Each structure stands twice: as structure tokens, then as C-alpha cells.
Amino acid sequence: MAGNFFGRRKAKPLKGSQEEALRTLYPELKIDLAAPCPESLETLFSRHDRKPEAFVLEIGFGGGEHLVHRASLHPELGFVGCEPFVNGMAKAVSAIAEGKLTNIRLFGEDATALLDWLPDAALSRIDLLYPDPWPKKRHWKRRFVNAGNVKRFHRVLRPGGEFRFASDIESYVNWTLRHVLDHGGFEWTALHPDDWHQPWDEWISTRYEQKAVREGRTPAYFIFRRKA
């Protein structure tokens, strides 16, 4: 059900520059699910000056810090970012414009619809970083990680592709580990007891994560690899 995994769509009024970026640039970056699903996602990146070697999806990118950071480091990759929160989308579009990045496409609705639209084995990586934890037990059904979405991840990831998850909420960390391993199509890549407490390469810490650390919560960083 659309909207089931996220809360409010907009908070404080947008800055003028953010409104302008949404008005002028977002329509060029937006993925239209009414269009037929392409056989290859490279057709989504016609604005880019090079053919992407692989494709990455970030679900719930917040203000786009991690998405924009990685896209600027990897022009050889095509990035798709999904964020239903309008203020976060506005920040990301503004940063994309400022960085003159052409290897990002955006989607501002429920990510499950996008996952269902994508072709099989289309992605090399999915990032789900600090999703809404829905901490009350009666709301756990709204967590994005569930059996259905793990099945979706498995379908759209190519063999050897990775699902990466980060959270500072212990109950969601345990929840995610159980749901992903119960699927049977992923392997947890941790080799040592402390691996999952160490962020992966190219990680940038957000204000949310820094607040969590200050408040005594320990972040977890999972990498699950799709089995062949």
C-alpha cells in the first residue's frame, strides 16, 4: 500500500532556491513509472556523458548527503534515489544542481512501486540507511524491511549484488538480520565479530547518525550479498 512505510510528506516551507530547483530540475530527473520499464536502466541516464557500468538504488535518502557524495565519486555508476519527503527531495535536487551531477535519477513516491517497476537483476546495490524505525511494536508492520520487500530486493539485485542497511535502533537491526537471512537468498558478509559495527568505505556520517552516537546508540552496518 502506497505511503505505508513513511510518515509526513513535508515539514517547514522550502527555501526559494529549493523551490526553484524542484520546479526546474526535478521534472528532468524524475522517473515516471507510467512509462514502460526499460530493458536496461542505462536509458534513464541519457543526460549523462558516459554509459553507466552498474546501477545503485538508495531508498529513503533523507537530504541526499550520501547519495550525492557517492554519485560525485563514481561517475561510472548510475544512481537512483527514492525519497517521499518533499523537504529532503528539495535538498537533494539543489545539491545535484550545485554539483552538476548527471548520473542521478529520482523518485518521490513509495519505493515498493519503483522496485516492482524495475527489471530483474537490474541493480548492483541497494542502500537503506537509517530508515524510519517505527519503534512502537504496533507499528513494526510499517518497517520497510519485511518479507515482501526482501523478496523484491532479491529480484532486482543481480547475483553478487549487495543490500546495505544501517540503523542505530537495536530492535530494527535484529529485525532486519532475521528477515534477510530467513529469505535464504542472501549471505551476510561479516567475517569478524566487530565487522558490522564498522561503516563501509566511502561512508559519510550524517547529523542523524552523529546525534545517535551522542545519545549512546551504537550504529550497525550490514552488507548482505545476493547469492547466485
Secondary structure per residue as TSV (DSSP state, phi and psi in degrees):
chain	resnum	aa	ss	phi	psi
A	1	M	-	360.0	127.6
A	2	A	T	-60.5	137.6
A	3	G	T	84.3	1.5
A	4	N	T	-73.6	-22.6
A	5	F	T	-106.0	0.1
A	6	F	-	-136.4	163.1
A	7	G	-	-99.1	-121.0
A	8	R	-	-64.6	152.7
A	9	R	S	-97.1	-22.1
A	10	K	-	-153.4	146.3
A	11	A	-	-116.0	-114.4
A	12	K	S	-71.4	158.8
A	13	P	-	-58.0	148.3
A	14	L	-	-76.8	151.6
A	15	K	-	-69.9	158.1
A	16	G	H	-58.2	-41.1
A	17	S	H	-66.8	-33.8
A	18	Q	H	-71.2	-41.1
A	19	E	H	-61.6	-40.0
A	20	E	H	-65.8	-41.4
A	21	A	H	-63.4	-42.1
A	22	L	H	-63.2	-39.5
A	23	R	H	-71.2	-39.4
A	24	T	H	-96.9	-40.7
A	25	L	T	-97.5	-37.6
A	26	Y	H	-56.0	-41.0
A	27	P	H	-58.4	-29.1
A	28	E	H	-76.6	-26.9
A	29	L	H	-94.2	-19.6
A	30	K	B	-66.9	135.8
A	31	I	-	-89.0	127.2
A	32	D	-	-101.4	109.2
A	33	L	T	-73.4	-9.8
A	34	A	T	-72.1	-21.5
A	35	A	S	-77.3	151.3
A	36	P	-	-59.3	144.6
A	37	C	-	-66.4	127.8
A	38	P	-	-72.6	151.2
A	39	E	S	-65.8	-33.2
A	40	S	S	-132.7	140.2
A	41	L	G	-71.6	-8.3
A	42	E	G	-61.8	-24.5
A	43	T	G	-68.1	-18.3
A	44	L	G	-74.6	-15.3
A	45	F	G	-114.4	41.7
A	46	S	T	-66.8	-21.0
A	47	R	T	-75.8	-18.5
A	48	H	S	-80.5	150.3
A	49	D	S	-88.2	5.7
A	50	R	S	-148.9	152.2
A	51	K	-	-74.0	121.7
A	52	P	-	-61.7	140.0
A	53	E	S	-82.5	-25.2
A	54	A	E	-161.3	170.8
A	55	F	E	-130.7	141.0
A	56	V	E	-126.5	137.9
A	57	L	E	-114.9	129.3
A	58	E	E	-114.2	122.9
A	59	I	E	-99.6	125.1
A	60	G	S	67.6	63.9
A	61	F	-	-82.3	3.9
A	62	G	T	64.2	-121.7
A	63	G	T	-89.2	3.1
A	64	G	S	85.7	9.7
A	65	E	H	-57.8	-51.2
A	66	H	H	-68.8	-42.4
A	67	L	H	-59.1	-50.4
A	68	V	H	-67.2	-38.8
A	69	H	H	-59.5	-49.2
A	70	R	H	-71.1	-37.0
A	71	A	H	-64.7	-34.2
A	72	S	H	-71.3	-30.0
A	73	L	H	-79.2	-24.5
A	74	H	-	-129.8	75.3
A	75	P	T	-65.1	-14.4
A	76	E	T	-80.1	-6.6
A	77	L	E	-110.5	152.7
A	78	G	E	-103.5	128.5
A	79	F	E	-112.9	136.3
A	80	V	E	-118.0	125.3
A	81	G	E	-115.3	136.4
A	82	C	E	-120.6	126.0
A	83	E	-	-156.3	113.8
A	84	P	-	-81.1	-13.7
A	85	F	-	-79.5	116.8
A	86	V	H	-61.2	-40.5
A	87	N	H	-63.7	-39.4
A	88	G	H	-66.1	-41.9
A	89	M	H	-60.7	-42.3
A	90	A	H	-62.0	-41.6
A	91	K	H	-62.9	-43.7
A	92	A	H	-65.0	-45.2
A	93	V	H	-61.5	-40.4
A	94	S	H	-62.5	-42.0
A	95	A	H	-67.9	-36.8
A	96	I	H	-63.4	-42.7
A	97	A	H	-65.0	-43.3
A	98	E	H	-63.5	-39.3
A	99	G	H	-84.5	-3.8
A	100	K	T	53.4	43.3
A	101	L	-	-86.0	136.7
A	102	T	-	-120.1	6.4
A	103	N	S	-108.7	29.9
A	104	I	E	-128.3	134.4
A	105	R	E	-121.4	154.2
A	106	L	E	-128.4	153.1
A	107	F	E	-141.4	128.9
A	108	G	-	-109.3	22.2
A	109	E	S	-124.5	-164.0
A	110	D	-	-62.0	125.5
A	111	A	H	-64.8	-23.4
A	112	T	H	-63.9	-34.7
A	113	A	H	-65.0	-40.5
A	114	L	H	-65.6	-43.3
A	115	L	H	-61.0	-39.6
A	116	D	H	-69.8	-25.5
A	117	W	H	-80.8	-31.1
A	118	L	S	-66.1	148.1
A	119	P	-	-73.3	162.8
A	120	D	T	-59.1	143.6
A	121	A	T	52.4	35.7
A	122	A	-	-84.8	-22.6
A	123	L	E	-113.5	149.1
A	124	S	E	-97.2	-15.7
A	125	R	E	-161.7	144.0
A	126	I	E	-125.2	128.2
A	127	D	E	-110.0	129.7
A	128	L	E	-129.2	99.3
A	129	L	E	-114.0	117.7
A	130	Y	S	51.2	55.5
A	131	P	-	-68.2	162.6
A	132	D	-	-54.2	121.0
A	133	P	-	-78.9	-14.0
A	134	W	-	39.7	68.3
A	135	P	-	-67.8	-26.4
A	136	K	S	-73.3	135.4
A	137	K	G	-56.8	-35.4
A	138	R	G	-69.2	-13.1
A	139	H	G	-102.9	0.5
A	140	W	G	-59.1	-27.3
A	141	K	G	-64.6	-14.5
A	142	R	G	-91.5	-3.4
A	143	R	-	-64.4	140.3
A	144	F	S	-68.0	-33.8
A	145	V	-	-77.2	114.3
A	146	N	S	-151.5	174.8
A	147	A	H	-59.2	-41.1
A	148	G	H	-65.1	-42.7
A	149	N	H	-75.0	-32.9
A	150	V	H	-62.1	-38.8
A	151	K	H	-62.4	-40.0
A	152	R	H	-62.9	-43.9
A	153	F	H	-56.9	-45.3
A	154	H	H	-62.4	-38.4
A	155	R	H	-67.6	-42.7
A	156	V	H	-87.9	-13.3
A	157	L	E	-85.4	141.1
A	158	R	E	-77.0	158.2
A	159	P	E	-54.0	130.3
A	160	G	E	88.9	-9.0
A	161	G	E	-68.9	161.8
A	162	E	E	-120.6	139.0
A	163	F	E	-104.9	118.9
A	164	R	E	-112.5	134.7
A	165	F	E	-135.1	136.1
A	166	A	E	-134.0	139.1
A	167	S	E	-161.1	156.6
A	168	D	S	-112.0	7.8
A	169	I	-	-101.8	112.0
A	170	E	H	-57.3	-41.6
A	171	S	H	-65.0	-33.4
A	172	Y	H	-76.2	-34.1
A	173	V	H	-60.3	-50.5
A	174	N	H	-64.6	-39.2
A	175	W	H	-59.0	-47.0
A	176	T	H	-65.8	-45.3
A	177	L	H	-58.1	-43.7
A	178	R	H	-65.9	-46.6
A	179	H	H	-64.7	-41.1
A	180	V	H	-70.0	-44.9
A	181	L	H	-70.5	-31.0
A	182	D	H	-65.0	-26.4
A	183	H	H	-62.3	-40.9
A	184	G	S	92.8	-9.4
A	185	G	S	-100.9	7.2
A	186	F	E	-128.3	151.8
A	187	E	E	-118.3	138.5
A	188	W	E	-80.2	128.0
A	189	T	-	-87.5	-2.2
A	190	A	-	-61.4	132.8
A	191	L	-	-108.5	-24.0
A	192	H	S	-129.1	156.7
A	193	P	T	-56.7	-28.9
A	194	D	T	-97.5	-0.2
A	195	D	G	-55.5	-42.9
A	196	W	G	-79.9	0.2
A	197	H	G	-99.4	0.3
A	198	Q	S	-108.6	125.8
A	199	P	-	-65.7	153.2
A	200	W	-	-78.7	171.1
A	201	D	T	-57.5	145.2
A	202	E	T	72.5	11.0
A	203	W	-	-70.2	139.0
A	204	I	-	-121.9	131.9
A	205	S	-	-79.7	130.1
A	206	T	-	-92.2	169.4
A	207	R	H	-60.5	-34.6
A	208	Y	H	-62.7	-46.5
A	209	E	H	-65.4	-41.3
A	210	Q	H	-62.4	-37.6
A	211	K	H	-64.8	-42.0
A	212	A	H	-60.5	-42.5
A	213	V	H	-65.3	-42.1
A	214	R	H	-61.4	-33.0
A	215	E	T	-88.1	6.0
A	216	G	T	90.3	10.3
A	217	R	-	-92.4	140.8
A	218	T	-	-100.1	117.9
A	219	P	-	-68.3	150.1
A	220	A	E	-120.6	143.8
A	221	Y	E	-130.2	108.9
A	222	F	E	-104.9	140.1
A	223	I	E	-123.4	120.5
A	224	F	E	-115.0	130.3
A	225	R	E	-105.0	132.5
A	226	R	E	-70.1	128.4
A	227	K	-	-71.7	154.7
A	228	A	-	-66.2	360.0
